[in-house]
Amino acid sequence: MYPIDMYKGSAEAGELAENLKELFSPESVAVVGASRHPGKIGYTILRNIIEYGYKGKIYPINPKADEILGLKAYPSVLDVPDKIDMAIIAVPVKIVPKVAEDCGKKGVKVLVVITSGFGEVGNIEAEQELIKIAREYGMRILGPNIFGLAYTPARLNATFGPKDIREGNIAFITQSGALGIALMGWTVMEEIGLSALISIGNMIDIDVIEVSKYLADDPHTRVITIYLEGLKPGTGKKFMEIMKEVTRKKPVIIIKAGRSRRGAAAAASHTGSLAGMDHVYNAAFKQTGILRAKTVEEMFDWARAFANQPVPKGERTIIITNGGGVGVLATDAAEEYGVNLITPSIELKDRFHRIMPWFGSPKNPVDLTGQAGVENYIKALEVAFESPEIDNIVVLYCRTAILDPRELAKGLVDTIKLYKGSGKPVVVGMVGGLDTFEAMKILNKNGVPAYPSPERAVSSLAAMIRYSRYLQKI
Ligand code: COA
């Protein structure tokens, strides 16, 4: 394992240089190892930085090239005439110390080290050497062994993943590079908007705790999601202290891999982190108000809800549906996840009854019946928003021949916008075919979290309620 003093050094530096501004919003970046050859990592990173629209200065560094992708290339960072805030390093491990030394001399603030072949394969000496150089010159290090980072408000995509990243307010920190890259494309397809995407790899300096702390104060981030395999030894106490502060400011959702015994062993050999002790992580998450998701899908389901909806002010929840079956499934899910479904008062039932076919049900779930049109949904939503008996709203829809889900989606978006000031979160569950999928896209694009099943909608609301309970408790 790692020598303890290395972590001491790293933690101290973390406390000294808490501001990671240059990591997220550098004014200039150099890509060291910017390759001339399409398909290579250094080439792809440079191309992504240019094509995603980074507005700062970009310097390709490659001793064998004069120009790459239309930009003047320099043999070394020391040849660049201007200052460099961030250097992205994509050269083989053997060359990294020399490059880092040059960066130090140049006054670079932060190194983003893409290169593999460090601690994850037992090459601790290389990590120690890199840390030593960074300390000497006061540089920070992200990585090594990462796919880079992106920060959409700065139009910075310094990764070798896909070029396009959908802008939004969900930050995603990942200890797994490959999973992170895979999820970049998936989030675009799923209409999940990201503020930041950070690959943290071996965490020899900047770690998940420090990045979370920075993002807690980032105005462009509303919710922090983390794929975590384990913390570095000796950072448990720091994790508890800082994450308590972070969750006071915004929700944190973690998917902690390595839950099983064999999974923990796999995680240990993947990032060399302290996996295992799952119950300890569970207790730590509970104490710090972190929401623990079991799957990637669940993590982003919950994050989607937090990203655009207000944190619930209370627990009293109503379900509005056009299908009895999905209403029952949502009711089961509500019980399972601890969501309190209200029993509407006679007055409230009367109001619901007036806006539905006579054979509908004004109880909870409010069943508008298969005959419901957009108008019925809008009126039911208005009743729910205006009722002092209700804190949270779940809208469900089953595809019927008489109600085009896309029309419903537009109606819901408009009504929910009108009631934005109500402080009541709304989640939507929809079941149907291709046009229903399109309707969910409309909803998600417009900040209304929509899911392809009643259970996922209820589970997301439940996560918000748990977070709200935690905030009230503290
Ligand atoms: N400064 C700047 N550039 C230099 C250099 C120096 N001192 N010395 C060499 N270069 C150039 C090379 O000439 C090359 O450019 P070219 O293709 O135009 O000739 C470029 O830097 C890259 O060097 P190369 O030797 O071709 O390395 P590579 O691209 O095959 O591999 C890494 C470099 C970093 C990609 C590789 O070592 C690595 O670590 N890969 C794994 C990365 C990874 O998976 N990270 C974790 C993801 S989760």
Boltz pocket constraint, residues with backbone or C-beta under 6 A from the ligand:
constraints:
  - pocket:
      binder: B
      contacts: [[A, 32], [A, 33], [A, 34], [A, 35], [A, 36], [A, 37], [A, 40], [A, 41], [A, 42], [A, 61], [A, 62], [A, 63], [A, 64], [A, 65], [A, 75], [A, 76], [A, 89], [A, 90], [A, 91], [A, 92], [A, 93], [A, 95], [A, 99], [A, 114], [A, 115], [A, 116], [A, 117], [A, 145], [A, 146], [A, 147], [A, 176], [A, 177], [A, 178], [A, 199]]
      max_distance: 6.0
